[in-house]
Amino acid sequence: RVEMARDVLTEVVGKRALIPVGIGQEGVSFELDGRLYKVFDQGDEDLPASATIAQLGCRYVGSQGGVPVLVRDMYCGTHYKGGKTLAMIALLREWMNMSLYHRNVTPQNIINGVDGVL
């Protein structure tokens, strides 16, 4: 799965990522040149529209063989460990207002950024 996703990413962006930073239910993510690329290798029927993800600073950069690739800034930090209840509620409300949903909100899927923002 990782090799197939790496091959798709190489075809789409013209560079080869070495190490995946995440493997999830819908795709494999790689860090490359300070950006995060997600290869949606498990189907794309539920992916948000380009206009929606643009509000989050993301964009689709192409696809290879019907497999879409998304890019966004790479966020550095630690996994969420609690203690920011109001920030978490604000984040969830923001997603709801944008008609976004997340099927597996877990501490491993939320980054407490080095700037303190979730």
C-alpha positions, 0 to 999 in steps of 0.5 A: 500500500505504501509503495503504491501511494509513493508511486502515485505521489511521484507521478503527480508531483515529480519527486519521490517521498521517502517515509510516510508520516501517516497511514489511515483509513482513506490514504497514506500521507507523506512529508515532502519539501515541508508540505504534507501530501495525502494519497487517497488510495482507499476510494474518493467518493466521500472527499470534500469539494475543492472549494471546501478544502481550500478554506482549510488551506488545502488543495488537490494537486492531481491524480494518477489512475483515479487516485487523488492527491491532496497537499497542505502545509505540514503542521509540526507539534504533538498529539492532542492530550487534552486540556484545550476544551474550548479550542476543541469545541471551536475546531469542531464547530468550524468543521460543522459550519464548513459541512466537514466531518471526521469519522475518527477524531482521536488524539492521534489525528489532532496536532497541538501545534508548536504555536499552540493552535489545534 
